[in-house]
């Protein structure tokens, strides 16, 4: 009987030791798992920190690149603006040289010798620009004769060819007209009242001109207008000390010539 009791006590003791060993093993396994988790978390944290640092570095690099690019773009923009300004200046200079911007010939009337008590006049072809003109052609017509000898049909003047030729006072051409210079023609004409119509061209410009004469109290007054192809007045001149009433008469003479003059010739 005592033997069985002793055997039972041994089993209990051995069971307690086994349970204790299991608890110890379980505790050790749990600690190892915790250490493993901590190790993994630390490793992941280092990876994330490295990736974050890489992102920060890339951001700084990109920002620097953008700053450099912005600076280059600003410099390029300023350079483009400067080139455009230079291009405009050169284009303007070329246009002036070619007679496309304020560079055109026009005609002045100067006093000449009288004939039978009627004052005589000569024409002066002028270039007031800082650039030379080439292939200058001037045609001066007595528009009073055109009005008297033609028939108006709409905007056109129908006139016999010979009568039109009779209205031409001067035809002049010059190969070269230097800058700020003029050429006085030798032809002399006599005029006291009326309006002259001129076509004046150079190699790269074309203008029309009206020269009006008004006689008031035995004194001849004159004035002129230069117009472009769009009929804009480029230049206007009325003689000094011209009375207001005479200025009005000169302007009325200008208005005798329509904005657009077209001719139809008949035999």
Buried (B, 14 or more C-beta within 10 A) or exposed (E): EEEEEEEEEEEEEEEEEEEEEEEEEEEEEEEEEEEEEEEEEEEEEEEEEEEEEEEEEEEEEEEEEEEEEEEEEEEEEEEEEEEEEEEEEEEEEEBBBBBBBBBBBBBBBEEBEEEEEEBBBBBBBBBBBEBBBEBBBBBBBBBBBBBEBBEEEEEBBBBBEEBBEBBEBBEBEBEEBEEEEBBEBEBEBBBEEBBBBBBBBBEBBEBBBBBBBBBEEEEBBBBBBBBEEEEEEBBEEBBEEBEEEBBEBBBEBBEBBEEEBEEEBEE
